[in-house]
Amino acid sequence: NAATGGTCFGDSGGPNFLGTTKTVAGVTSFALNGTCGGTGGVFRLDRPDVRAFINSFL
């Protein structure tokens, strides 16, 4: 959302970066409200089971 900087519908699957780096720390899952303000739900990528799954494709 350009006005609030929040997660909005259609953002699902997009990256969530670690601070100001280019490191992807999570993937957007859902928005929390209809005005697209604030943060939404994020699936974290730093869990061991998730990393093992991702690494199986690399």
N, C-alpha and C positions, 0 to 999 in steps of 0.2 A: 504494500500500500504506500504510494508515494507521499501521502499526507501524514501518515502516522508511523511508517516504517515497520508495520506489523505483518504478521503472517496472514495471508488471504487465501480464499478458495482458488485453486489452480496452482498453488505453490507446492503441493505435495510432490515429493520426490526430489525437490531442490536441495542444494547443499546448505548446511549450517557450518560456518567456519569457526575455527578456534581463534577467538580474539580478532586481531587484525591480520592474521596470517592467511595463507592460501591453503592451509591444512583443513580438510573436511573432517569435522568431528561428529557430525550427525546428519540425518536426512529428515527433512520436513515431513511430518505425517498428517497433521490436521490443524485447522484454525480453531481457536477457542471461542470466538464470538462473531456475530454477523457484521460487525463494523470493521473487522480486519485490524483492530488495534492490538498492540502488544505482541507477545510471543505466542507460539502455538505449540503443539505436541511435536517432539523430536525423538527419532529413534537413534540412540547412541551407537556409534561404531567402535567404541573402545573396549567393549566387553570381549573376553576371551573366546566365547562361542561364536560371536559374530565375526571376529577377526579370523578365526579358523575357517569359517564358511567363505569369507571373501578371499582368503589366501588360496583356497582350493581352486580358484579360477585364475590365479596369477601365474 
